Amino acid sequence: MSSCVTILRTSLIFQLRTSLIFQPVLFVSPERFLNKEFLSAISAGSAVSLVVIDEAHCISEWSHNFRPSFMRLRASLLHRSLNVGFVLAMTATATTTTLDAIMSALDIPFTNLIQNAHLRDNLRLSASLIKNRMKDLLVLIKSPPFADVKGIIVYCKFQSETDQISRYLNDNNISAKSYHSGIFAKERGNVQELFASNKIRVVVATVAFGMGLDKRDVGAVIHYSLPGSLEEYVQLKWLAEDMDEDEDAADFKIMHDQSHLYFFPRRR
């Protein structure tokens, strides 16, 4: 498999260098885009008319501990080195400070800023206090409305927590897998496939899980600890908001001395 990927990558690089691809649309990670060989091929080929940067908030905020490569996507590279015609930066979560950082890094004038708030009238917030997070998490998952939910994501701050909680859930007859950057890429891909096909019910993960997840029936998102910022809370809340509009709702609960956020669908 790796040899096939290498051959395809080499072929793509050659086509980029020789302009054999007619008006290509390429989906690449920032890490791949910033690869020296890839950049060389891009600059040697036809001019790039448009670069779209998804999850653009990573340029300002998450890059420090999640995707450092985003911080290298700057106007000096895109416009001056690669002669990119236009840059479109997209994000669902950006404070004023984050917006300033994105637009400064990419030389985007404020006259080109487009903002649109998407507020759902069927999101529901509440709060409660508990004493034992681990046991109450189990009770929560086994109780309505979570008991009827197939796909649940439990977010944790630490990798060790994800492993501990997934073992605890499995010991109590709830199929679960942990997911974090400390797990080999092949295993992470396997966990994502199992979850997407409903072969496991729960994924216990750090924030490394979720970006790019193509699963419309995520029934619940549980934050085992309070997210580090309001932006992170909103960024992860999309999993509940992205479901069918006539089925989803959200609950927010504060439990004991650490906070837990719950998102789950409400049947009408």
C-alpha positions as CSV (number, residue, x, y, z in Angstrom):
1,M,0.0,0.0,0.0
2,S,2.8,2.5,0.9
3,S,4.5,1.8,-2.4
4,C,1.3,2.6,-4.3
5,V,0.9,5.8,-2.4
6,T,4.5,6.8,-3.2
7,I,3.9,6.1,-6.9
8,L,0.7,8.2,-7.0
9,R,2.4,11.0,-5.1
10,T,5.4,11.0,-7.5
11,S,3.0,11.0,-10.5
12,L,1.1,13.9,-9.1
13,I,4.3,15.9,-8.4
14,F,5.4,15.3,-12.0
15,Q,2.0,16.4,-13.4
16,L,2.1,19.6,-11.3
17,R,5.7,20.4,-12.4
18,T,4.8,19.9,-16.1
19,S,1.3,21.4,-15.9
20,L,-0.3,18.2,-17.2
21,I,-3.2,18.7,-14.9
22,F,-5.8,21.0,-16.4
23,Q,-7.4,23.2,-13.8
24,P,-6.8,20.8,-10.9
25,V,-8.6,20.9,-7.6
26,L,-6.3,19.5,-4.9
27,F,-7.2,18.6,-1.3
28,V,-4.0,18.6,0.8
29,S,-3.1,18.9,4.4
30,P,-1.0,21.9,5.5
31,E,1.8,19.5,6.3
32,R,1.7,18.1,2.7
33,F,1.3,21.6,1.2
34,L,4.3,22.9,3.1
35,N,6.5,20.0,2.0
36,K,9.5,21.3,0.0
37,E,9.0,19.0,-2.9
38,F,5.3,19.8,-3.1
39,L,6.0,23.6,-2.9
40,S,8.7,23.3,-5.6
41,A,6.2,21.5,-7.9
42,I,3.5,24.1,-7.2
43,S,5.8,27.0,-8.0
44,A,7.2,25.3,-11.2
45,G,3.7,24.6,-12.6
46,S,0.8,26.8,-13.5
47,A,-0.3,29.7,-11.3
48,V,-2.6,28.8,-8.4
49,S,-5.8,30.9,-8.8
50,L,-7.3,30.1,-5.4
51,V,-6.2,28.6,-2.0
52,V,-8.9,27.7,0.5
53,I,-7.9,27.3,4.1
54,D,-10.4,25.3,6.2
55,E,-10.4,25.5,10.0
56,A,-8.5,28.8,9.7
57,H,-8.7,29.4,13.4
58,C,-5.8,27.0,13.7
59,I,-3.6,29.7,12.4
60,S,-4.1,31.7,15.6
61,E,-5.2,29.3,18.3
62,W,-5.0,25.5,18.0
63,S,-1.8,25.4,16.0
64,H,0.3,25.8,19.2
65,N,-0.5,22.3,20.4
66,F,-2.4,20.7,17.5
67,R,-1.4,21.7,14.0
68,P,1.8,23.9,14.0
69,S,1.9,23.8,10.2
70,F,-1.1,26.1,10.1
71,M,1.0,28.9,11.5
72,R,3.3,28.7,8.4
73,L,0.5,29.4,6.0
74,R,1.2,33.1,5.6
75,A,0.7,35.7,2.9
76,S,4.4,35.9,2.3
77,L,4.4,32.2,1.2
78,L,1.1,32.1,-0.6
79,H,1.3,35.4,-2.5
80,R,5.0,36.2,-2.9
81,S,6.5,32.7,-3.2
82,L,3.7,30.9,-5.0
83,N,1.9,33.8,-6.7
84,V,-1.5,32.6,-5.4
85,G,-4.3,34.7,-6.9
86,F,-6.8,34.6,-4.1
87,V,-7.0,33.2,-0.5
88,L,-10.3,32.1,1.2
89,A,-10.0,31.4,4.9
90,M,-13.0,29.6,6.5
91,T,-13.8,28.9,10.2
92,A,-16.9,28.4,12.3
93,T,-15.2,29.6,15.5
94,A,-13.3,32.9,15.6
95,T,-13.2,35.6,18.3
96,T,-12.2,39.1,17.4
97,T,-8.6,38.3,18.5
98,T,-8.6,35.2,16.3
99,L,-9.9,37.1,13.3
100,D,-7.3,39.7,13.7
101,A,-4.6,37.0,13.8
102,I,-5.9,35.2,10.7
103,M,-6.4,38.4,8.6
104,S,-3.0,39.7,9.6
105,A,-1.2,36.4,8.7
106,L,-2.9,36.2,5.4
107,D,-3.1,40.0,4.5
108,I,-6.9,39.9,4.3
109,P,-8.4,43.4,4.5
110,F,-11.4,43.8,6.8
111,T,-13.5,45.0,3.9
112,N,-13.3,41.3,2.7
113,L,-14.6,39.9,6.0
114,I,-17.9,38.0,5.7
115,Q,-19.6,37.0,9.0
116,N,-22.8,35.0,9.5
117,A,-24.1,33.7,12.8
118,H,-25.9,30.4,12.6
119,L,-28.1,30.1,15.7
120,R,-30.3,27.0,16.2
121,D,-33.5,27.4,18.1
122,N,-33.5,23.8,19.2
123,L,-30.3,23.7,21.3
124,R,-31.0,23.1,25.0
125,L,-28.7,24.0,27.9
126,S,-28.9,22.8,31.5
127,A,-26.6,22.2,34.5
128,S,-26.2,19.6,37.3
129,L,-23.7,18.7,40.0
130,I,-22.3,15.1,40.6
131,K,-19.7,13.5,42.8
132,N,-18.1,10.7,40.8
133,R,-17.4,11.5,37.2
134,M,-16.5,8.0,36.0
135,K,-19.5,6.3,37.6
136,D,-21.9,9.0,36.6
137,L,-20.6,9.0,33.0
138,L,-21.6,5.3,32.9
139,V,-25.0,6.0,34.4
140,L,-25.5,8.8,32.0
141,I,-24.7,6.7,28.9
142,K,-27.0,3.9,30.2
143,S,-29.9,6.3,30.9
144,P,-32.3,8.1,28.6
145,P,-31.9,9.8,26.3
146,F,-28.3,8.5,25.8
147,A,-29.4,4.9,26.2
148,D,-30.9,5.0,22.8
149,V,-28.0,6.8,21.1
150,K,-25.8,4.8,18.9
151,G,-22.8,7.1,18.3
152,I,-21.3,8.9,21.3
153,I,-18.1,10.9,21.5
154,V,-16.6,11.5,25.0
155,Y,-14.0,14.3,24.9
156,C,-11.2,14.4,27.5
157,K,-8.2,16.7,28.1
158,F,-5.6,14.0,28.6
159,Q,-4.6,10.9,26.6
160,S,-4.4,8.8,29.7
161,E,-8.0,9.7,30.5
162,T,-9.2,8.4,27.2
163,D,-7.5,5.0,27.6
164,Q,-8.8,4.7,31.2
165,I,-12.4,5.6,30.4
166,S,-12.6,3.4,27.3
167,R,-11.4,0.4,29.4
168,Y,-13.9,1.2,32.1
169,L,-16.8,1.4,29.6
170,N,-15.8,-1.8,27.9
171,D,-15.7,-3.5,31.3
172,N,-19.3,-2.4,31.8
173,N,-20.5,-3.8,28.5
174,I,-20.3,-0.6,26.4
175,S,-18.3,-0.9,23.3
176,A,-15.7,1.9,23.3
177,K,-12.3,2.8,21.8
178,S,-9.9,5.5,22.7
179,Y,-8.5,8.0,20.2
180,H,-5.6,10.4,20.6
181,S,-2.4,11.5,18.8
182,G,-0.3,9.1,20.8
183,I,-2.0,6.2,18.9
184,F,-0.5,5.0,15.6
185,A,-2.2,6.6,12.6
186,K,-3.4,3.2,11.3
187,E,-5.1,2.4,14.5
188,R,-6.7,5.9,14.6
189,G,-8.0,5.3,11.2
190,N,-9.4,1.9,12.2
191,V,-11.2,3.5,15.2
192,Q,-12.7,6.2,13.0
193,E,-14.0,3.5,10.5
194,L,-15.5,1.4,13.3
195,F,-17.3,4.5,14.7
196,A,-18.5,5.7,11.4
197,S,-20.0,2.2,10.6
198,N,-21.6,2.0,14.1
199,K,-19.5,-1.1,15.0
200,I,-18.5,0.6,18.2
201,R,-20.8,2.9,20.2
202,V,-18.4,5.2,22.0
203,V,-15.2,6.9,21.1
204,V,-13.3,8.4,24.0
205,A,-11.0,11.0,22.5
206,T,-8.9,14.2,22.8
207,V,-9.7,17.1,20.5
208,A,-7.6,15.3,17.9
209,F,-10.8,13.5,17.0
210,G,-13.6,15.0,15.0
211,M,-12.1,17.2,12.3
212,G,-13.1,15.8,9.0
213,L,-15.5,13.2,10.6
214,D,-18.2,12.3,8.1
215,K,-20.9,10.9,10.3
216,R,-24.4,12.5,10.3
217,D,-25.8,10.3,13.1
218,V,-23.5,11.3,16.0
219,G,-26.1,11.1,18.7
220,A,-24.2,12.7,21.6
221,V,-21.0,14.6,22.4
222,I,-19.9,14.5,26.1
223,H,-17.2,16.8,27.4
224,Y,-15.7,14.9,30.3
225,S,-13.9,18.1,31.3
226,L,-14.7,21.7,30.4
227,P,-13.1,22.8,27.1
228,G,-10.1,25.1,27.4
229,S,-11.9,28.0,25.8
230,L,-15.3,29.1,24.6
231,E,-13.9,28.8,21.0
232,E,-13.1,25.1,21.6
233,Y,-16.6,24.6,23.1
234,V,-18.2,26.0,20.0
235,Q,-15.8,24.2,17.6
236,L,-16.7,20.8,19.1
237,K,-20.4,21.7,19.4
238,W,-20.8,21.5,15.6
239,L,-21.1,17.7,16.0
240,A,-24.5,18.2,17.6
241,E,-25.5,21.1,15.3
242,D,-24.5,19.3,12.1
243,M,-27.2,16.7,12.5
244,D,-30.7,16.9,10.9
245,E,-32.3,20.1,12.0
246,D,-35.6,18.4,13.1
247,E,-33.8,16.0,15.5
248,D,-30.9,17.6,17.3
249,A,-30.7,19.5,20.6
250,A,-28.0,20.1,23.2
251,D,-27.7,19.8,26.9
252,F,-25.0,21.6,28.9
253,K,-24.3,20.2,32.4
254,I,-21.7,21.3,35.0
255,M,-20.8,18.3,37.2
256,H,-19.0,18.5,40.5
257,D,-15.8,20.6,40.5
258,Q,-15.1,19.9,36.8
259,S,-17.5,20.7,34.0
260,H,-19.1,18.4,31.5
261,L,-21.0,19.4,28.4
262,Y,-23.5,17.0,26.8
263,F,-25.0,17.2,23.4
264,F,-27.7,14.8,22.2
265,P,-30.7,14.7,19.9
266,R,-34.2,15.5,21.1
267,R,-37.0,13.8,19.2
268,R,-39.9,16.0,18.4
